[in-house]
Amino acid sequence: MPGLELFGNSNPANGSTIVEVPRPTTAPVVANVPAPVTETNAEPATTEVTVAVSSVQRSLSSPAPYYNPRLDPKNFLEGPLSWNPATRLRQMLARPGIVVAPGICDGISARCALEAGFDCMYQSGAATTASRLGQPDVAIATLNDFVQSAQMVCSLDPTVPVIADADTGFGGPAMVARTVTQYARAGVAALHIEDQVQTKRCGHLLGKQVVSREEFLTRIRAAVIARDSIPGGSDFVIIGRTDSAQVLGMEEAVTRLQLAAAAGADVCFIEGVRSAELLTATVEALAPKPVLVNVISGGLTPSFTTQEAEALGAKIIIFSLVSCVAAVHGIRAAMHSLKKTGTDFTSARGMDPKAFFEVMGLSDIVKLDAQAGGKAFELV
């Protein structure tokens, strides 16, 4: 497989027996579409889609789906939660309860998520692009932008799993493989790879285009091979994401994720599920694979609560823009107040510098310095 020389031996480091899925013989979907189809003129009616999803055959013709016995969910049902974030995420997926991951965009939002008690976080591609570059989510951020952000976020509490957006994998199979290894080295627990074209956009914008089934599956296979090539046996979680529901319909979206699961994806993610009925039908069609739902206020998916999403069968819920949208509102209000009044007294709401630094982990730094015999922070 191209690119494996970047990562060493292509055989799983732990010696597990793995069956790779042969390439499906299904003709590429995009080849049959004369021109890119947009959401506006291609989306089927909700009632028709519901029937289509429920009628998708569970037994696809692809032989011998991928199976790594070491990563079987039953191996993660018991025992204390691991300090390793990827292993911990697999334990959370295998056990009762929905995994709630608020979207974070920088160190401040990550600190606030940890302070609030969340045990998983989501590094949103849109939020990272906005916070690091001040740009919209239209394929501007690079692998380096995402990895550098992940390194910082994952270092704040290395035991808390971080699920990270990896867009399209940033290129062909070799680049997808490189993305997986760099994310894993940064401390990320899971990533999702999608089937949009390289000039992608936020999944809740109109005008999306997707690649063929075969190209999507090539990305998933490359990610799985890279994960299984990490020395020592990695528990890194591969999430297959499809944006095809708004372009080619829910039936095609579910079929793509069934094929992705057979190719080794650990979790399935359909972007833009438009109703509770569709989410339930999707979960049933993809069982027993866990399903991730992405909730963005004002986006394509209804504003499910965590309780509602869990009742509908979702295993992971992410709130991609919760922190950066709140930041825009808060910072915008503070700037307008400063411009109007000439002071930041009102927007500060009594938070002095030390109180701010406490949120950023000041007490931990002071304690470490004292334990090491330092005296620099005896008075702060």
Buried (B, 14 or more C-beta within 10 A) or exposed (E): BEBBEEBEEBEBBBEBEBEBBEEBEBEBBBEEBEEEBBBEEBBBEEEEBBEBBBEBEEEBEBEEBBBBEBBEBEBBEEEEBBEBBBBBBBBBBBEEEBBBBBBBBBBBBBBBBBEEEBBBBBBBBBBBBBBBEEEEBEBEBEBEBBBBBBBEBBEBBEEBBBBBBBBBBBBBBBBBBBBBBBBBEBBBBBBBBBBBBEEBBBBBBEEBBBBBBBBBBBBBBBBBBBBBBBEEBBBBBBBBBBBBBBBBBBBBBBBBBBBBBBBBBBBBBBBBBBBBBBBBBBBBBBEEBBBBBBBBEEBBBBEBEBEBBBEBBBBBBBBBBBBBBEBEEEEEEBEEBBEEEEEEEEBEEEEEEEEEBBEBBBEEBBEEBEEEEEEEBEEE
